[in-house]
Amino acid sequence: MDNPKKDFPLGLDEESEEQYSLHSNLLQQFSTISSIDKAWIFNSNKDSSSQVMFSVSQPNLLANKKRKFILSSTVTKRSDDGSVTLQWAPFPVEVSGVSVMVPSPSGSKLLIVRNAESDGACRFEIWSGSCLEREFHVPQSKHGSVYTDGWFEGISWNSEETLIAYVAEEPSPAKPTFNDQGYKKSGSDDKDSSSWKGQGDWEEDWGETYAGKRQPALFIINITSGEVQAVKGIDKSLSVGQVVWAPSNEGSAQYLVFVGWSFETRKLGIKYCYNRPCALYVVKAPHESKSKENEIHSAEDAQALNLTQTISSAFLPRFSPDGKFLVFLSARSSVDSGAHSATNSLHRIDWPKDVKFDQSAKVHDVIPVVLCAEDDGFPGLYFSSILNNPWLSDGHTLVIPSVWHSSQVLLSVDVLSGQIKRITPDGSNFSWSLLTLHGNNIFAVSSSPVDIPQVKYGTFVEKEAGNNEWSWSDVSNPIYKCSDKVSSLLSSLTFSVLKISVKDASENSTKGSRKPYEAIFLSSKIKKSDTCDPLIVVLHGGPHSVSLSSFSKSHAFLSSLGYSLLIVNYRGSLGFGEEALQSLPGNVGSQDVNDVLTAIDHVIDLGLASPSKIAVLGGSHGGFLTTHLIGQAPEKFVAAAARNPVCNLALMVGTTDIPDWCYVESYGIKGRDRITEAPSADDLTLFYSKSPIAHIAKVKTPTVFLLGAQDLRVPISTGLQYARALKEKGVPVKVILFPNDVHGIERPQSDFESFLSIAAWFNKYCK
């Protein structure tokens, strides 16, 4: 009797399943590499040593979430050359159920917040060096979860370390209650088991990743009594975030500075979107005393004051150590143009001792928007996070990360003179991220596409005539470990950053848009005499974001399977000046597509790639480019992979959380004046003509689609429509739908299956 045919999952044969198994084992080895999320320094009063605490995360594939742990070390500074040695604790300590942790300014206390999974109370814990000192449970009737999203998020200790200001979801609005008699009037017992709650009014949220989150509001907790007060005087229409305490004088009232986002008829998606108008406000902190005389303020005194009325965007406020000025970042070029991200500017407000402002404060420009950089000159500011304490000891120089072409570098900025210095090594194509400052020295992380991250220590070296510089050394650490197999594979790879000249620039284009753009090229060090490895073209989303020359597990995994990677930062990417960036809105689907094709031809001409073995991979706007390329250049690509791709703008505009994006990227800056919830027939015609679906008749490239069912940014309807249309044409198509993922497809199991499936698909058609 014949053996029944073995049924292989994924439609694989036995040989392919064996390869799939080997690849999954390799991807598992890549995925276990940890990453540092944050670091804090605690200085000892007794000797020259300090303690450093690293918050580290690692994907936990089985539990499908990130495993978070703390690893501590004693830092001892050598007196001769200023370098440091770190004595690490023998093991990390896992932290589970912790939403956020924030040390007090002196380092003597630690706040831990634990948000409830469902409708339970939010827990605040205050720890000292030896024990849990206080624990408070804040009920849902007071506020919902504390915001820990990295954007609205703001948790700030006052200088006395008695009060903590923070941002949390405002309490749930009252909902109608019904029982077997019908509607129950308010005031009756809600806990009655024979009743049920209705839905009440639907409320707008801030879109992608904020589904179901209530309005962010400002609160203060007293860490001795546990009393929680909502901050009064803030307009109900404002969503608040990024709160910091203003400097206070003894005996005088305390003030808070926060960022407020307003909206008109609806909240548009805010994740990755810096073009939402926002301003800095100052408001008096609530009094602790309950006596009547303290309750009497003038109405004007209690109202939050907009400090930045002269500028359309202001966020990330930081006070100087002496309290004399406040610096902040602005995305006014995003707000004013409509591009979701663009070149930032840095500003300063001089802070009065008595906190008396005549309406708005005078805003001084520290670093303006750079339109067009000189060849190797500073291209402008591109960053969206800053340390809680970013200051060097002079009190007016801050250290920030910023994108510089295809790398991220560290800069020092004198906020009084506006002087900018690149403090990471000039000749390096590596990317750097900032962990924490240690006096005038820096803990940072450096990596490249083929080098796993390495902790670095930057020592401040004073030179004559103020030409100070930083000397960088490696810090031996147990955090960034990888298997021998991964280490061996990475050591066989190399990368370079290629400059690509613009082809067919129009005569009326700006100077910045005619300058070369860049692509990162990863390949094997071992050159094969007769053939090139297959090439994967990798395209970032946005379009106004950037692929950095930092370590990416997924890119390194694909390279290790025998592919070269061409990672293109087409014009419109961050890090190249505002003119180059603004050349893309209005020209999507043509300029960006041509930039990618030019980059591919460039590596073919250099003999680095074979024209017959090219695949393309992109997500979001990168998926828009992927599906455009296989339609506009159908002979060029043997396989494609699209993650949550934009395939039909005419369909997306009515379902996305950012319909304004469809108008601005299709029409250019004039699209801002056309934005409406009811697009005209002309709008829809233009959207369709700019979309990949307009070229679908020519497509023959086998394509795998990876879609997050909870995606509010590029809802899956656009990807499914395109995939079904390809199937209808007989093009090989595979769709993997992740039911609980949003736009990023970043949950550990989804990310893992996603890149394993991409590798299997490319192997099937490229190898």
C-alpha positions in Angstrom: 0.0 0.0 0.0 1.3 3.5 -0.9 2.3 5.8 1.9 -0.1 8.7 2.1 1.6 11.9 0.8 2.9 14.0 3.7 1.1 17.4 4.0 3.6 20.2 4.3 2.5 23.6 5.8 2.9 26.7 3.6 2.7 24.6 0.4 6.4 23.7 0.8 8.0 20.5 -0.5 10.3 18.4 1.7 13.5 20.2 0.6 12.0 23.6 1.0 10.7 22.7 4.5 14.2 21.7 5.5 15.6 25.0 4.3 12.7 26.9 6.1 13.6 25.1 9.3 17.3 26.0 9.0 16.4 29.7 8.2 14.0 29.8 11.2 16.8 28.6 13.5 19.1 31.3 12.2 16.4 34.0 12.5 15.8 32.9 16.1 19.5 33.5 16.8 19.3 37.0 15.3 16.1 37.8 17.1 17.5 37.0 20.6 20.0 39.9 20.4 19.0 42.4 23.1 18.7 46.1 22.8 19.1 48.9 25.4 16.0 51.1 25.7 17.3 53.6 28.4 20.1 54.2 30.8 20.4 56.2 34.0 23.5 57.3 35.9 23.5 57.6 39.7 26.5 59.5 41.1 28.1 58.4 44.4 28.8 61.2 46.9 31.6 59.2 48.5 34.1 58.4 45.7 34.7 58.7 42.0 32.5 55.7 41.2 29.0 55.9 39.9 26.2 53.4 39.3 24.7 53.0 35.8 21.4 51.2 35.3 20.4 49.9 31.8 16.9 49.1 30.8 17.2 46.2 28.3 14.6 44.4 26.1 14.6 41.2 24.2 11.8 39.6 22.1 10.0 36.8 23.9 8.7 34.8 21.0 6.7 32.3 23.1 4.9 35.0 25.1 4.7 37.2 22.0 5.9 40.3 23.8 9.1 42.0 24.8 10.9 40.7 27.9 12.3 43.7 29.8 15.1 43.5 32.4 17.5 45.8 34.3 21.2 45.3 34.3 23.4 47.4 36.6 27.1 48.2 36.7 29.5 50.2 38.8 31.4 52.8 36.8 35.0 53.6 37.8 36.8 56.4 36.0 40.5 56.2 35.4 42.3 59.4 36.4 45.1 59.1 33.7 43.1 59.1 30.5 39.5 59.6 31.6 38.3 56.2 30.3 36.0 54.0 32.4 35.8 50.4 33.5 32.4 48.9 34.3 31.9 46.2 36.9 28.6 44.4 35.9 26.1 42.8 38.2 26.4 39.0 37.7 22.8 38.7 36.3 20.1 41.0 35.0 16.8 41.3 36.9 13.6 40.9 34.9 10.9 43.6 35.4 7.4 42.3 34.6 4.2 44.3 34.7 6.1 47.6 34.8 4.8 50.3 32.5 7.4 52.9 33.2 10.2 53.7 35.7 11.5 57.2 36.4 14.3 58.0 39.0 14.0 61.3 40.9 16.5 64.1 40.1 18.8 63.3 43.0 18.6 59.5 42.3 17.5 58.7 45.8 14.0 57.6 44.8 12.5 55.6 41.9 8.9 55.9 40.6 7.4 52.7 39.1 4.1 52.9 37.4 2.0 49.7 36.7 -1.0 50.3 34.4 -3.8 47.9 34.9 -4.6 45.4 32.1 -8.3 46.2 32.2 -10.4 48.4 34.4 -8.3 48.0 37.6 -6.5 50.8 39.4 -3.2 52.3 38.2 -0.4 51.5 40.7 2.2 54.0 41.7 5.2 52.7 43.7 7.9 54.8 45.3 11.1 52.9 46.0 14.1 54.0 48.0 17.6 52.5 47.8 16.5 49.7 50.2 12.8 49.1 50.0 9.3 50.0 48.7 8.4 53.2 50.6 4.9 53.9 49.4 2.3 52.3 47.1 -0.8 54.1 45.9 -3.7 52.7 43.8 -5.4 55.3 41.7 -8.9 54.2 40.7 -10.3 54.6 37.1 -12.7 57.2 38.5 -9.7 59.5 38.9 -7.9 58.7 35.6 -7.1 55.8 33.3 -3.7 54.5 32.3 -0.6 56.6 32.5 0.7 57.5 29.0 4.0 55.6 28.3 3.9 56.0 24.5 7.1 58.1 24.1 5.0 61.0 22.7 2.3 62.3 25.0 4.2 60.6 27.7 5.5 63.0 30.4 6.5 62.2 34.0 8.3 64.8 36.0 9.5 65.0 39.6 9.5 68.5 41.2 12.9 69.7 42.6 11.8 68.9 46.2 10.9 65.4 45.2 7.5 65.6 46.9 5.3 65.8 43.8 5.2 64.1 40.5 3.4 65.6 37.4 2.3 63.1 34.8 0.0 62.5 31.8 -2.8 59.9 32.0 -6.1 59.1 30.2 -8.9 61.3 31.5 -11.6 59.3 33.4 -14.2 57.5 31.3 -17.3 59.6 30.5 -20.6 58.4 32.1 -22.4 55.9 30.0 -26.2 55.2 30.0 -27.3 52.2 32.1 -30.2 50.0 31.3 -32.1 47.1 33.0 -35.2 45.1 32.4 -37.3 48.2 33.0 -35.4 50.2 30.4 -33.2 53.2 31.2 -31.9 53.6 34.7 -31.6 57.2 35.9 -28.2 58.4 37.1 -27.5 58.1 40.8 -28.7 54.5 41.0 -26.2 51.8 41.8 -24.1 50.9 38.8 -22.9 47.6 40.3 -26.4 46.1 40.1 -26.0 42.7 38.4 -29.4 43.0 36.6 -28.3 46.1 34.6 -26.0 46.7 31.7 -24.1 49.7 30.3 -24.6 51.2 26.8 -21.9 52.7 24.7 -22.7 56.4 24.9 -21.1 58.9 22.5 -18.2 57.8 20.3 -15.1 59.8 20.8 -12.3 60.5 18.3 -8.8 59.2 19.2 -5.4 60.0 17.8 -5.5 57.1 15.3 -2.8 54.5 14.7 -1.6 52.9 18.0 -4.1 55.1 20.0 -7.2 53.1 19.3 -9.5 53.3 22.3 -7.2 55.6 24.2 -8.9 58.5 25.9 -7.8 62.1 25.9 -4.4 62.6 27.6 -4.8 65.0 30.6 -2.5 66.4 33.3 -2.3 65.2 36.9 -0.2 65.6 40.0 0.4 63.0 42.8 1.7 63.8 46.2 4.1 61.0 47.0 3.6 61.3 50.8 -0.2 61.4 51.0 -1.0 59.7 47.6 -3.4 62.5 46.8 -4.0 62.9 43.1 -5.2 66.2 41.6 -6.2 67.0 38.0 -4.4 70.2 36.9 -7.0 72.9 36.3 -7.1 75.7 33.8 -6.4 73.6 30.7 -8.8 73.9 27.8 -10.8 70.7 27.4 -10.0 70.7 23.7 -6.3 70.3 24.3 -4.5 66.9 24.4 -1.5 67.4 26.7 1.9 65.8 27.0 5.6 66.1 27.8 5.1 67.9 31.1 8.1 69.4 33.0 8.2 71.4 36.2 9.3 75.0 35.8 12.1 76.3 38.0 10.6 77.4 41.4 11.6 80.0 43.9 11.2 79.2 47.6 7.8 80.3 48.9 6.4 81.1 45.5 3.8 79.2 43.4 5.0 76.2 41.3 4.3 76.1 37.6 4.2 73.3 35.0 5.2 73.6 31.3 3.5 71.2 28.9 2.8 70.6 25.2 -0.8 71.0 24.0 -2.1 69.6 20.7 -5.4 71.1 19.5 -7.7 69.8 16.7 -10.6 71.3 14.8 -13.3 68.8 13.7 -11.4 65.6 14.1 -8.2 64.2 15.5 -5.9 63.1 12.7 -3.4 60.3 13.3 -0.4 61.6 15.4 2.0 58.6 15.4 5.0 59.5 13.2 3.1 62.7 12.2 4.9 65.8 13.4 2.6 68.1 11.2 0.0 68.3 14.0 0.0 71.9 15.4 1.2 72.1 19.0 2.3 74.7 21.5 4.0 75.1 24.9 1.8 76.2 27.7 2.5 77.2 31.3 0.0 76.6 34.1 0.0 77.0 37.9 0.3 73.7 39.7 -2.6 72.9 42.1 -2.2 74.0 45.7 -1.9 71.3 48.2 -3.5 73.3 50.9 -7.3 73.0 51.1 -7.8 76.3 53.0 -10.3 78.7 51.4 -7.8 81.6 51.0 -5.6 79.5 48.8 -8.6 78.5 46.7 -9.1 82.1 45.6 -7.2 82.8 42.4 -8.0 85.2 39.6 -9.5 83.3 36.7 -6.7 84.6 34.5 -4.0 83.3 37.0 -5.5 79.8 36.8 -5.7 79.5 33.0 -2.9 77.9 31.0 -1.0 80.4 28.9 0.2 79.6 25.4 3.9 80.6 25.4 4.6 80.0 21.7 1.8 81.7 19.8 4.3 83.0 17.2 5.3 79.5 16.0 3.0 76.6 14.7 4.8 73.8 16.5 6.7 73.5 19.8 7.5 70.3 21.8 10.2 68.5 23.9 10.6 71.4 26.4 13.8 71.3 28.5 14.9 73.9 31.1 18.5 74.9 31.5 20.1 73.7 34.8 20.1 77.3 36.2 16.5 77.7 35.2 17.2 80.9 33.1 15.9 79.6 29.8 13.7 76.9 28.2 14.7 75.2 24.9 12.3 73.3 22.7 12.1 71.7 19.3 9.8 72.8 16.5 8.4 70.9 13.5 7.0 74.1 12.0 8.3 73.1 8.6 6.1 70.0 8.8 3.1 71.9 10.1 3.4 74.7 7.5 4.0 72.4 4.5 1.8 69.5 5.5 4.6 66.9 5.1 4.2 64.5 8.1 7.9 64.8 9.0 10.5 67.3 7.9 13.5 69.4 9.0 13.3 70.6 12.6 14.4 73.8 14.2 15.5 74.5 17.8 14.4 77.5 19.9 14.9 79.2 23.2 12.7 81.2 25.6 14.3 83.3 28.4 12.5 82.3 31.6 11.4 85.1 34.0 12.0 84.5 37.7 8.4 85.7 38.5 6.8 83.7 35.7 5.1 86.8 34.4 4.5 86.8 30.7 2.8 89.4 28.6 0.8 87.0 26.6 3.3 85.0 24.5 7.0 84.8 25.2 9.7 86.0 22.9 11.0 83.0 20.9 14.7 83.0 19.9 15.9 80.9 17.0 18.9 78.6 18.0 19.1 76.3 15.0 17.0 77.3 11.9 15.6 75.0 9.3 18.4 74.1 6.9 17.2 74.3 3.3 20.2 73.1 1.4 23.4 72.0 3.1 26.9 72.3 1.6 28.3 69.0 0.5 29.5 67.7 3.8 27.9 70.4 5.9 25.3 70.2 8.6 22.1 69.1 6.8 19.6 70.3 9.5 18.1 68.9 12.7 16.3 65.6 12.5 15.4 64.1 15.9 12.3 63.4 18.0 13.5 62.4 21.5 15.8 64.0 24.0 17.3 63.0 27.4 15.6 64.3 30.5 18.9 65.9 31.4 20.7 66.6 28.1 23.1 69.3 29.5 26.9 69.5 29.7 28.3 71.1 32.8 28.5 74.6 31.3 24.7 74.7 31.5 24.1 75.9 28.0 25.4 73.1 25.8 23.1 70.2 25.1 23.8 66.8 23.5 21.3 65.4 21.0 21.1 62.6 18.4 20.3 63.8 14.8 20.1 62.1 11.4 22.9 63.2 9.1 22.4 61.8 5.6 22.1 58.0 6.0 23.6 57.9 9.6 22.5 59.1 13.0 25.2 61.2 14.7 25.5 62.9 18.1 25.7 66.7 18.2 26.6 69.3 20.8 24.6 72.5 20.5 25.4 75.7 22.4 21.9 77.1 22.8 23.2 80.7 23.5 25.5 81.0 20.4 23.8 78.4 18.2 27.2 76.7 17.6 26.8 73.0 16.4 29.5 70.4 16.6 29.4 66.8 15.4 30.9 64.9 18.4 30.9 61.4 17.0 33.8 60.4 14.7 33.7 62.2 11.3 35.0 59.4 9.1 32.6 56.8 10.4 29.5 55.6 8.5 28.2 53.9 11.7 25.1 55.2 13.4 25.0 56.4 17.0 22.3 56.6 19.6 22.6 58.5 23.0 22.1 56.6 26.3 23.0 59.1 29.0 25.5 61.8 30.1 28.1 61.2 32.8 29.1 64.7 33.7 30.7 66.0 30.5 31.2 62.5 29.2 28.7 60.3 27.2 27.4 56.8 27.2 26.3 56.0 23.6 25.7 53.0 21.3 27.3 52.6 17.9 26.4 50.0 15.3 26.4 49.4 11.5 24.3 47.2 9.2 27.0 44.5 9.7 28.2 45.2 13.3 26.0 44.4 16.3 25.6 47.4 18.7 28.5 48.3 20.9 28.4 50.5 24.0 30.8 53.5 23.7 32.1 56.0 26.2 32.9 59.5 25.0 35.4 61.5 27.0 35.4 65.3 26.8 38.9 66.5 25.9 39.5 70.3 26.4 41.8 71.8 23.7 43.2 75.2 23.1 41.0 78.0 21.6 37.9 76.1 22.7 38.3 73.3 20.0 37.1 70.7 22.5 36.5 67.2 21.2 35.4 63.8 22.4 37.6 60.7 22.4 35.6 57.4 22.1 36.4 54.0 23.6 34.6 50.6 23.7 32.8 49.6 26.9 33.0 45.9 27.5 29.4 44.7 28.2 27.3 41.5 28.4 24.2 43.1 26.8 24.9 42.8 23.1 25.7 39.2 22.7 25.1 37.0 19.6 25.8 33.4 18.8 29.0 32.2 17.2 27.1 31.4 14.0 25.7 35.0 13.8 29.1 36.5 14.6 30.7 34.4 11.9 28.1 35.3 9.3 28.3 39.1 10.1 32.1 39.0 9.9 31.8 37.8 6.2 29.6 40.9 5.3 30.6 44.4 4.4 28.7 47.6 3.8 29.2 51.0 2.1 27.2 54.2 1.6 26.8 55.0 -2.1 26.1 58.5 -3.4 23.6 58.4 -6.3 23.5 61.3 -8.7 20.0 62.7 -9.6 19.0 61.7 -13.1 16.9 64.1 -15.3 16.5 66.9 -12.6 14.0 69.5 -13.9 15.4 73.0 -14.6 12.9 74.6 -12.2 13.9 72.3 -9.3 15.6 73.6 -6.1 19.3 73.3 -5.6 18.8 70.9 -2.7 16.7 68.5 -4.8 19.4 68.3 -7.4 22.0 67.1 -4.9 22.9 63.4 -4.8 20.9 61.1 -2.5 22.3 57.9 -0.9 21.9 54.1 -0.7 23.4 51.7 1.8 24.8 48.6 0.1 25.3 45.4 2.0 27.2 42.5 0.4 29.5 39.5 1.0 33.2 40.3 1.4 33.9 37.2 -0.7 33.6 38.2 -4.4 32.5 35.4 -6.7 34.3 35.7 -10.1 31.5 34.7 -12.4 28.3 35.9 -10.7 26.7 38.3 -8.2 24.5 37.4 -5.3 20.8 38.1 -5.8 19.9 41.7 -4.8 17.1 42.8 -2.5 16.1 46.4 -2.9 14.9 47.7 0.6 12.6 50.7 0.7 11.6 52.7 3.9 8.2 54.1 4.5 7.1 57.6 5.3 8.1 58.7 2.7 9.7 61.3 5.0 11.7 58.9 7.2 15.1 57.4 6.6 16.9 54.0 6.6 19.9 54.4 8.9 23.3 52.8 8.8 22.6 51.0 12.1 22.2 47.3 12.9 18.9 45.8 11.8 18.3 42.2 12.7 16.0 41.6 9.8 18.3 43.1 7.2 21.3 41.3 8.7 19.3 38.0 8.5 18.5 38.5 4.9 22.1 39.4 4.0 23.3 36.2 5.9 21.2 34.1 3.5 23.4 35.1 0.6 21.7 38.3 -0.6 23.1 41.7 -1.3 20.9 44.6 0.0 20.4 48.0 -1.6 18.7 50.2 1.0 17.7 53.4 -0.8 17.2 56.8 0.8 15.4 58.3 -2.1 14.9 62.1 -2.3 12.2 63.0 0.3 14.1 61.1 3.0 15.1 62.8 6.3 18.7 64.0 6.8 19.4 65.7 3.5 18.0 69.3 4.0 14.5 70.7 3.5 14.7 71.4 -0.2 15.5 67.8 -1.1 12.7 66.6 1.3 10.0 69.0 -0.1 10.8 67.9 -3.7 8.8 64.7 -3.2 5.2 65.9 -2.2 3.3 66.1 -5.4 5.7 63.8 -7.2 5.1 60.5 -5.4 4.9 57.5 -7.7 7.3 59.1 -10.2 10.3 60.9 -8.6 10.7 58.3 -5.8 10.2 55.4 -8.2 12.8 56.9 -10.6 15.3 57.5 -7.8 15.0 53.8 -6.9 15.5 52.6 -10.5 18.5 54.9 -10.9 20.0 53.5 -7.7 19.5 49.9 -9.0 21.1 50.8 -12.4 24.0 52.4 -10.5 24.9 49.1 -8.7 24.4 47.1 -11.9 26.8 49.4 -13.7 29.3 49.0 -10.9 29.1 45.2 -11.4 27.7 44.8 -7.9 24.4 43.2 -9.0 23.0 41.1 -11.7 20.0 42.5 -13.6 18.3 39.1 -13.7 18.1 38.5 -9.9 16.5 41.5 -8.2 13.8 41.4 -5.6 12.1 44.4 -3.8 10.9 44.8 -0.2 9.1 47.7 1.4 6.5 48.6 4.0 4.0 51.4 4.1 5.3 54.0 1.6 8.0 51.5 0.9 5.2 49.1 0.0 3.7 51.8 -2.2 7.1 52.0 -4.0 7.4 48.2 -4.2 4.0 47.8 -5.8 4.7 50.8 -8.1 8.0 49.3 -9.2 6.6 45.9 -10.2 4.0 47.8 -12.3 6.2 50.4 -13.8 9.3 48.2 -14.4 7.7 44.7 -14.7 10.7 43.1 -16.3 13.1 44.2 -13.6 12.0 42.2 -10.5 11.7 38.5 -10.0 10.0 38.7 -6.5 8.4 41.3 -4.3 7.4 41.6 -0.6 5.0 44.4 0.6 4.3 45.1 4.3 1.1 47.1 4.8 1.5 48.7 1.4 -0.3 51.8 0.1 -1.7 50.4 -3.1 -4.7 52.7 -3.8 -4.9 56.2 -2.5 -8.4 56.7 -3.7 -9.5 53.8 -1.4 -7.2 54.8 1.4 -8.3 58.4 1.7 -11.7 57.4 3.1 -10.4 54.8 5.6 -7.1 56.0 6.9 -6.4 58.0 10.1 -4.3 60.5 8.0 -6.4 61.5 4.9 -4.4 64.7 4.8 -1.3 62.6 3.8 -3.1 61.5 0.6 -3.7 65.1 -0.4 -0.3 66.5 0.4 1.7 63.7 -1.1 -0.5 63.7 -4.3 -0.9 67.5 -4.8 2.2 68.9 -3.0 1.9 71.8 -0.6 -1.2 73.1 -2.3 -2.9 69.9 -1.2 -3.2 71.4 2.3 -5.9 73.7 1.0 -7.9 70.9 -0.6 -8.1 68.6 2.4 -11.7 67.5 3.1 -13.5 64.4 4.4 -15.5 64.3 1.1 -12.9 64.1 -1.8 -14.2 65.4 -5.2 -14.2 63.2 -8.3 -11.1 65.1 -9.5 -9.3 64.3 -6.2 -10.2 60.6 -6.5 -9.0 60.6 -10.1 -5.7 62.1 -9.2 -5.3 59.7 -6.2 -5.9 56.7 -8.4 -3.5 57.9 -11.1 -0.7 58.3 -8.4 -1.4 54.8 -7.1 0.3 51.5 -7.8 -3.1 50.0 -8.8 -3.1 52.3 -11.9 -0.2 50.1 -13.2 -1.6 46.7 -12.2 -2.3 45.5 -15.7 1.5 45.2 -16.3 2.5 43.3 -13.1 3.8 39.8 -13.3 6.1 39.7 -10.3 5.3 37.0 -7.7 4.4 39.1 -4.5 4.0 38.2 -0.8 1.8 40.6 1.2 2.1 41.0 5.0 -0.8 42.8 6.5 -1.7 43.9 10.1 -5.5 43.7 10.5 -5.5 46.4 13.2 -3.7 48.9 10.9 -5.5 52.3 11.0 -2.8 54.1 9.0 -3.0 52.0 5.8 -6.1 49.8 6.4 -5.8 46.3 4.9 -8.5 46.9 2.4 -5.9 48.6 0.0 -3.4 45.7 0.2 -6.1 43.1 -0.1 -7.7 44.8 -3.1 -4.4 44.8 -4.9 -3.5 41.2 -3.9 -6.9 40.0 -5.1 -6.5 41.8 -8.4 -3.1 40.2 -8.9 -4.6 36.8 -8.2 -7.3 37.5 -10.7 -4.6 38.1 -13.3 -2.9 34.8 -12.4 0.2 36.4 -10.8 1.6 34.2 -7.9 0.5 35.8 -4.7 0.7 35.0 -1.0 -1.1 36.9 1.8 -0.2 36.6 5.5 -2.6 38.4 7.7 -1.7 39.2 11.3 -5.0 39.6 13.2 -3.7 41.6 16.2 -1.0 43.7 14.6 -1.1 47.4 13.7 0.8 49.3 11.0 4.3 48.3 12.2 3.8 44.5 12.4 6.2 44.5 15.4 4.8 41.9 17.7 7.6 39.4 18.2 5.8 36.4 16.6 4.5 38.5 13.7 7.9 40.1 13.0 9.5 36.7 13.1 7.0 35.0 10.7 7.0 38.0 8.5 10.7 38.0 7.7 10.9 34.2 7.6 8.2 34.2 5.0 9.9 36.9 3.0 13.1 34.9 3.0 11.2 31.7 1.8 9.5 33.7 -0.9 12.7 35.3 -2.2 14.5 31.9 -2.1 11.8 30.4 -4.2 12.0 33.0 -7.0 15.6 34.4 -6.7 17.8 31.4 -6.0 
